[in-house]
């Protein structure tokens, strides 16, 4: 029997029992939809981390007082807080002086404070203090005006670059540029407004005011640890730049070869590794648990196909008596079970796509539906149907045509 003929017979049988076919498909539909939604959420989360959190900057890495490992527990963090020295501007100067694969070094610090303009008072606003080159390192874009200059950093000017949400709240109908706002009671001239960045997991990223680091340290005190953003000359020298920065920090802290780093170097790969360590097992378990529903769907298909074989015993006998071979019967029933499962998988993917879009619209949870997941879902659903149909098809092929013709 030609394969196309087997598909036509399978489609005819499915359409001949529409309600039963639909009920049979439900297990596969919900199984595929559940797995695809879970994969979509996982891929969306991973892409979100890469874009919003692990995206430190172009060829950039960070030097912090704490390493990622220090955040593994409260005890480890407290121990690191007692053990690790503060990161200072002298550290930044030493790393920058190293040269070689290191291109640029920026510094930053932050705090929380109050911002006021006229009668409007905003509390618990993120105050960011940076050197001017952080704008280039971290690709900070201005929606209006500009970021502060090196001369303003050197002279400790009271100038500020504000987030888009701050601008909307303080200046709903007027131009913020050139206006004077108060940050923790001190006057600052607005010289720029950042381009809107949206939110990360529902937390707004545009509720901030930025000022020169020198101004911040003069006003809030210099006895604090800062963080550094370091860039390499090009992607090829990135790892060399990381090692150079590590050597400088270890040398300045007089660490012996056997001593552990008492500082942290944060790279995008380290952030992704931490994400995988925390969520990797959860992600695998989630996909594994939801995949059980596909097994259930396969069992349902097998059961219905066994019923179909029993119902069509006489038809099988007639086909065998007019020359159908065992392979023809086998091919017919395998085609039917595979088509059933593949149809269910297609409907499940469509439902999953709609659910993923709905989740993305109604919640801050990002979703991504990669092509490999769609392809894998179709392949898996077809495989489930094929495997589930093997035994019923084998039983149908083994029927004795004389006994089958006697069936009522």
Secondary structure, DSSP 8 states (H G I E B T S, - for coil): --HHHHHHHHHHHHHHTHHHHHHHHHHHHHHHHHHHHHHHHHHHHHHHIIIIIS---TTEEEEESS-GGGGG-HHHHHHHHHHS----HHHHHHHHHH-TTEEEEEEEEEEEEEEEETTEEEEEEEEEEE-TTHHHHTT--EEEE----HHHHHTT--EEEE-HHHHHHH-SSS--TT-EEEETTEEEEEEEEE----EETTEES--EEEEEHHHHHHHH-S-S--EEEEEESSGGGHHHHHHHHHHHHHHHTT--TTS--SSEEE-HHHHHHHHHHHHHHHHHHHHHHHHHHHHHHHHHHHHHHHHHHHHTHHHHHHHHHTT--HHHHHHHHHHHHHHHHHHHHHHHHHHHHHHHHHHHHHSS------HHHHHHHHHHHHHHHHHHHHHHHHHHHH--HHHHHH--
